[in-house]
Amino acid sequence: MRIYFDNAASTPLDPQVIAAMTEVMHTHHGNPSSIHAEGRQARTLIEQSRRTVAKHLKASIGEVFFTSGGTEANNMALKNAVRDLGVRRVISSATEHHCVLHSVQALDRHTDDLEVIYLQLDGRGYPDIDQLKELLADPSKTTLVSLMHANNEIGTMIDLARVGAICQEYGAYFHSDTTQTMGYYPIDVATNYISFLTGSAHKFHGPKGVGFIYINGDNMISPYLDGGAQERNMRAGTENTYGIVGLAKALDLAYTEQDSRRAYIRHLQQYLKASIEAEFPAITFNGDPDKGHYKLLNLRLPASPQTDLLLFNMDIAGISVSGGSACSSGTDTGSHVLRAIHGDTDNAVNMRVSFSHFNTEAEIDRFLEVLRAILRKGQ
Ligand SMILES: Cc1ncc(COP(=O)(O)O)c(C=O)c1O
């Protein structure tokens, strides 16, 4: 049996989600825009799903729009804010997921008078909030702050409520990529100041290729995709009915079982951390593991002949981990997150281990056994 420790890249589908989706596949083939009975039934499923998502975020149903995933939702937030809300300054960080970072870079290239500023980071990946306040004190440009809630590679988290309050105080828009925390931490848009949030079903045991964006109702933005009146005219294209139903089911389960899943996964994370500390003193941790996202631990190993092909050897031994985000590890270009924190010349080997409630302590024991064998080989 393989051991899957790459849950920050994607999670296995929950059997209850599969059941909800297959039921829709078998019984609801109508186009949700059709006015006949089949169409109306499909529309009802989508609106029920929207209500579920809105309920968990304490949002209005008119503020939730389904998308093809986190990437599209983040592109939409950033590009629409610049296009429609008069944003002329974007403040972000170099450790954002590429779908944010590359969107900001594209906006920078294609928008003449746009100023882009990346906040300084400390050694654990925290953006400098005092610098943010200093920058926001200059009110001359309409500003969007885009800071992810939890970093997908190292787990470092911002205080969503605090950053939101600062943005509100200085009149800036606030977008947070919540793709890694949606379903894992309570998110309340009724009491926090947030302009845009994003979610992706496959990060919380739902299907791939479906996500959503929360857009605060005060922000009047135009459609991102043209060609149809779907999603209240905000995103053209026939909706992914079974994907949306799966997303809502998975999010509902994630929030209903949040406390027990969180305690269990945090226990797994701490068990691995304590075991590493006890047995491998040369291994340290990227980020701030005790305060960061509980679903992952990012190990930092000194470069050596043993760690040369670490991820490959783990894979051969039946254990799936990653070197960073799925895209960077796939193309083996290294981690832009760790480069931003440790610099270009750092040659440490980094390994992200990310958990779900389907993992067990026995799997961690096996991981440690394999790590031990790899690190001792040839010594
Ligand atoms: C922080 C973060 N943002 C955005 C995304 C992109 O989400 P999706 O895979 O749904 O496009 C991911 C997933 O890779 C992520 O971890």
The ligand as an SDF file (V2000), in Angstrom:
LIG
                    3D

 16 16  0  0  0  0  0  0  0  0999 V2000
   -2.4440   28.3140   -2.1510 C   0  0  0  0  0  0  0  0  0  0  0  0
   -3.0030   27.8090   -3.4390 C   0  0  0  0  0  0  0  0  0  0  0  0
   -3.6250   28.6640   -4.2630 N   0  0  0  0  0  0  0  0  0  0  0  0
   -4.1480   28.2560   -5.4150 C   0  0  0  0  0  0  0  0  0  0  0  0
   -4.0770   26.9520   -5.8250 C   0  0  0  0  0  0  0  0  0  0  0  0
   -4.6580   26.5560   -7.1420 C   0  0  0  0  0  0  0  0  0  0  0  0
   -5.8720   25.8700   -6.9920 O   0  0  0  0  0  0  0  0  0  0  0  0
   -6.4160   24.9360   -8.1760 P   0  0  0  0  0  0  0  0  0  0  0  0
   -5.5700   23.7150   -8.1880 O   0  0  0  0  0  0  0  0  0  0  0  0
   -7.8360   24.6550   -7.8040 O   0  0  0  0  0  0  0  0  0  0  0  0
   -6.3360   25.7280   -9.4290 O   0  0  0  0  0  0  0  0  0  0  0  0
   -3.4370   26.0230   -5.0030 C   0  0  0  0  0  0  0  0  0  0  0  0
   -3.3140   24.5980   -5.3950 C   0  0  0  0  0  0  0  0  0  0  0  0
   -2.4160   24.1610   -6.0290 O   0  0  0  0  0  0  0  0  0  0  0  0
   -2.8760   26.4660   -3.7840 C   0  0  0  0  0  0  0  0  0  0  0  0
   -2.2510   25.6280   -2.9600 O   0  0  0  0  0  0  0  0  0  0  0  0
  1  2  1  0
  2  3  1  0
  2 15  2  0
  3  4  2  0
  4  5  1  0
  5  6  1  0
  5 12  2  0
  6  7  1  0
  7  8  1  0
  8  9  2  0
  8 10  1  0
  8 11  1  0
 12 13  1  0
 12 15  1  0
 13 14  2  0
 15 16  1  0
M  END
$$$$
